[in-house]
Amino acid sequence: MSTDSKVSFGRQEVAPADKTRLVQDVFDRVAQRYDVMNDIMSLGTHRLFKRMVVERSGLRPGMRVLDLAGGTGDMSALLAPLVGEEGLVALTDLNGEMMQVGRNRLLDDGHTEVAYCRAPAEHLPYADGAFDCAVISFGLRNFTSKETAFCELLRVLKPGGRLLVLEFSKPTDPLLGTLYKGFQSFWPAIGKTLVGNAQPYQYLVESIEKHPEQKALALMMRDAGFKDVDYQDLIGGVAAIHEGTRP
């Protein structure tokens, strides 16, 4: 990515370094109440969606899985029992505040098979072929360069390794899309009440708006080198699970 290119931060176009900094600031402000807000904004469905991703992962004892943008660790907590003590979950996130919340929670719950690494998705500090599987759960929208991150994920997966991406998407029915936008309009006000700041949730709404629709995201994964790319819409496309395999 050239230094003079622009990327989206919500509806703004900013320099890549500025997006990284701005996203950091957003999650610094919401880390302590992040999961509570997720439950409210999704009416609890995000937990069901994450379990669907885990069930599709194909993980077995002894495997190694990358939980990228793992934040507060709720996905790592679901993945850890699958790989067991002989396996590894690498919770990786750029935001230290979010990771601290996740680390404290996971250690309190006895998950010693989880390792922690603060790193950007575009520059992963792992060897080629280090993981059997990688998952991203509602974090892809925040990456500075999705294309670069997909190339890095392809690199760190073993041949035959799987990538699963759970992310907000585009409703396929216009009426559902209208209703969903109306529901989203309340998120900043809810954030103001519970977190004391509406701006992070205004960014959330805008980042969903700017995120590629399902077919475009699948094409990005294919362009990065993944094969057998497919996706499943959830709640009519409000969210989607994308899957791909390293050749």
Secondary structure, 3 states (H helix, E strand, C coil): CCCCCCEEECCEEECHHHHHHHHHHHHHHHHHHHHHHHHHHHCCHHHHHHHHHHHHCCCCCCCEEEEECCCCCHHHHHHHHHHCCCCEEEEEECCHHHHHHHHHHHHHCCCCCEEEEECCCCCCCCCCCCEEEEEEECCHHHCCCHHHHHHHHHHHEEEEEEEEEEEECCCCCHHHHHHHHHHHCCHHHHHHHHCCCCHHHHHHHHHHHHCCCHHHHHHHHHHHCCEEEEEEEEHHHCEEEEEEECC
